[in-house]
């Protein structure tokens, strides 16, 4: 957990429970065979977030537990506070500038590359 950057390059703020709901919706759809394994794994790659300190977090596909990126490995942990959606650009370049602005629902939907995840976000926000 590097503590060097604050919300680098992400779009939109999510609570941990909101992200978990998206994850469970995805898992349920896969369990019902409404998704192929490839579609499931592709959608999971879209569930990457930064915490306020710039640490990168994701949920383990098999465990459903949170993991933080430390160097070249993923370490079991639990993010604190709001999470910012990581974009493909932020994962490659990790800009240092802080991005804490509020985003509209439309911008948040665009933050997810995978169409399955965009659909889940719309469904979760409708609950």
C-alpha positions in Angstrom: 0.0 0.0 0.0 2.0 2.8 -1.4 0.3 6.0 0.0 1.9 8.0 -2.8 -1.1 8.9 -4.9 -4.6 9.9 -4.2 -7.3 8.6 -6.5 -5.2 8.6 -9.6 -6.9 8.7 -13.0 -10.3 7.1 -11.9 -13.8 8.2 -12.6 -16.6 8.3 -10.0 -16.8 7.3 -6.4 -18.2 4.1 -5.0 -18.8 2.7 -1.6 -17.3 -0.8 -0.8 -20.8 -2.3 -0.5 -21.9 -0.9 -3.9 -18.9 -2.6 -5.5 -19.6 -5.9 -3.7 -23.2 -5.7 -5.0 -21.9 -5.4 -8.6 -19.6 -8.4 -7.9 -22.4 -10.6 -6.5 -24.6 -9.7 -9.4 -21.9 -10.8 -11.8 -21.3 -14.0 -9.9 -25.0 -14.8 -9.9 -25.3 -14.3 -13.6 -22.3 -16.6 -14.2 -23.7 -19.2 -11.8 -27.0 -19.3 -13.7 -24.9 -19.8 -16.9 -26.1 -16.5 -18.3 -22.4 -15.7 -18.9 -19.6 -17.7 -20.3 -16.4 -18.1 -18.3 -14.6 -15.7 -20.7 -17.3 -13.0 -20.3 -17.2 -13.5 -16.5 -13.5 -13.0 -16.3 -13.6 -10.1 -18.7 -16.1 -8.4 -16.6 -14.1 -9.0 -13.4 -11.1 -7.2 -14.9 -13.4 -4.1 -14.9 -13.7 -4.2 -11.1 -10.5 -2.3 -10.2 -10.6 0.7 -7.9 -8.3 3.1 -6.1 -8.7 4.1 -2.5 -8.0 7.7 -1.2 -4.3 6.9 -0.8 -3.9 5.7 -4.4 -3.8 2.0 -3.5 -5.3 -0.3 -6.3 -8.0 -2.8 -5.1 -9.9 -5.6 -6.7 -12.1 -8.5 -5.6 -10.8 -12.1 -6.0 -12.9 -14.1 -8.5 -12.9 -17.3 -6.5 -12.8 -15.9 -2.9 -15.0 -12.8 -3.1 -12.4 -11.1 -0.9 -10.6 -7.7 -1.4 -7.0 -7.6 -2.6 -4.6 -4.6 -2.8 -1.8 -4.4 -5.3 1.6 -4.2 -3.6 4.4 -4.1 -6.2 3.9 -7.2 -8.4 1.6 -9.1 -6.1 -2.0 -8.9 -4.7 -2.3 -8.9 -0.9 -5.5 -9.7 1.0 -6.9 -6.7 2.8 -9.9 -4.4 3.1 -10.2 -1.0 1.5 -11.3 1.9 3.7 -13.5 4.8 2.6 -14.8 5.6 -0.9 -13.3 3.9 -3.9 -12.6 5.5 -7.3 -13.1 3.5 -10.4 -9.8 2.8 -12.2 -9.6 3.4 -15.9 -7.4 1.5 -18.4 -5.3 4.7 -18.7 -4.8 5.0 -15.0 -3.8 1.4 -14.7 -1.0 2.0 -17.3 0.2 5.4 -16.3 -1.0 6.1 -12.7 -1.0 9.9 -12.9 -0.3 11.7 -9.6 -2.9 14.4 -9.9 -5.8 14.0 -7.5 -9.3 13.4 -9.0 -12.1 13.7 -6.4 -14.8 15.4 -8.4 -18.3 14.0 -8.4 -19.3 12.4 -11.6 -22.8 12.0 -13.2 -24.3 8.5 -13.6 -23.6 8.6 -17.3 -19.9 9.2 -16.7 -19.8 6.4 -14.1 -21.3 4.0 -16.7 -18.7 5.0 -19.2 -16.0 4.3 -16.6 -16.8 0.6 -17.0 -15.4 -0.8 -20.2 -17.4 -4.1 -20.1 -21.0 -3.8 -21.2 -22.0 -6.4 -18.6 -20.7 -4.3 -15.8 -22.4 -1.2 -17.2 -25.7 -3.1 -17.1 -25.1 -4.2 -13.5 -24.3 -0.7 -12.5 -27.6 0.5 -13.9 -29.5 -2.3 -12.1 -27.7 -1.7 -8.8 -28.4 2.0 -8.9 -32.1 1.3 -9.6 -32.4 -0.7 -6.3 
